[in-house]
Amino acid sequence: MGTEIERKFLLCSDAWRELASRATRYRQGYLSDAKSVSVRVRIAGDQGFLNIKSVTLEVSRAEYDYPIPLEDAAELLERFCARPLIEKKRYLVPCCGHVWEVDVFEGENAGLVVAEVELSRADEPFQKPHWIGEEVSADPRYYNVSLVTHPYKDWKSPP
């Protein structure tokens, strides 16, 4: 079984941009809106993926990720995924001994920017860069699966 251990944060400045090493455009959608699992189709750059992840507000979640043909991913996104699709640009930002992923959302979620750090264990100590702000790991609004049903543009009082 795969396990994802990640923590999510808002950003307090754009200083991360100076350190960004690579950016990839993402389009993703959800095939399932079950309360215990999310089934996601993603196109990252020119690659397709099918992802199954347990839905929990903990920093550690069961996760399975499989490459699929790009054409299949595109068809699944168009025919079967809930709207709006999640559109974002993900930047890889090496800093403080980890590679941070900074997602700059577009479309219905434009204006939202979230940083994530993947850890090897839930209690792993890590240093936060100076551009990292409030932790939102336990706030369900910031999970991509939630942004489909409650896009950032509709939030009454965005952070």
N, C-alpha and C positions, 0 to 999 in steps of 0.2 A: 504494500500500500504506500502511495505517495503521501507526503505531508508537506503542507505549506505553513511556514511560520513567518508571519510578516506583521509589521506595525505601520500604521498610516498616520501621516501628519499633514497639517496645513503648512504653508510657507509664510515667512514673515518678510522676505525680500527676494529679489531676482538675482542675487549674487551667485546662485547655483549655475546660472547660464554660462558663466566664465569657465566652469569646470566640466560642462557637458561634453561627453566624448562622442556620442552617437544619438541619432534620433530615428525612430521608426513610426510610421503612420499605422494606426490600428482602426479596424472596423470590427465591431463585435455585436452579437445579439444573443438572446436567450431562448432556448427551445422549451424550457420548463420553468414554471414559477412555483414549484412545490416548496413547502415550508422547510423541508429538511435537506434539499439538494438543489443546486443550480446546474443546468446543462447549457454550456456556452459554446458558440461557434465563433471563431476569431480568424480574421485575416491580419497578419502582422507582416508588413512589407509585402513580399510576394509568396508567403507561406500560409497554408491553412491549418487550423487546429480545432480539435474537439476537446472540450474540457469539462470534467465533472468534478464538482466541489461541494463539500458539505456546507450547509448554511449555518453559521454560528457566529457569535460576536466575540469569540475568543481569538487570540493571536495565532493559535495552532488549529489547522483544519485539514481534513482528509482531502486529497486532490489527485486527480488522474488527468494527464494531458497527453493527447495523441495527435501526431501529424495526420492530416487528411489532404487529398488533392485540392489544390487551389480552386478549381472549377466547382468541386462539390461544396466547398465552404461558401463560395459566392452564391450558389444556388440555394443553399440552406438559409443564408442570410436574407435573400430576397423573398423566398417562398414561405418560410416557416417561423422566422423569429419575430418576437414582439417588437413594436415600434415605441419610441424611436430607437434606432440603433445607437450604440455607443460609438462615438467617433473621438479619437484623441491622438495626440502625438506624444510618444513616450521617449524621454531623454534618459540616457544612462549617465550617471554622475558619480565617478569615483571620488570618495571623500571619507576621511576618518576611518580607514580600514575596511570599508564596505562599498559596494556599488549601489547607490541609491537610484530608484526609478522615479522620475518626476513625470507625472501625467498632466498634460495641458489639454483639457477637454475642449471640444468644438461642438457645433450644432446646437442641440437642445440644452447641452450642458456647458456651453461656452462661458468662460469666466471662472470656472472651477479649476484649481491647480492643487494636486495632491502629491505628496512624496511618500514612497514606501521603501522600507528596508527589509530584506529577507534575512532571517537569522537561522542559525543551525539548531538552536533550542530556545524555548520560550523565555527562559531566564538568562539568556546570553546578555552580558553587559555590552553596551555600545556607546560610542560618543556621538552626540548630535551635532551636526554642523551648525554654525551660527545663523544660517538662513532657514533653519527648521523652527516652526512655531508649535502651536497646540496639537497634541495628539488626539486623533479621532478614530482610533482603532475600534473602539466600542460603540461608535455612533453609526447606526445602520444606514443613515442617509448617504454616507460616503462610499458605500459598496456599489460597484457597477450594476449589480442586479437590481438594486433599489433605484438607481438613476434612470432606469427604463420606465418605471411606473411613476416616479416622482422626480422629473428632470430638475436640474439646478435652476433653470429659468423660472420655475414655478414656486420656488421656496419663498416664503413670505419675508424672511429676514436672513438672507445669506450672510455667512460670517465675513 
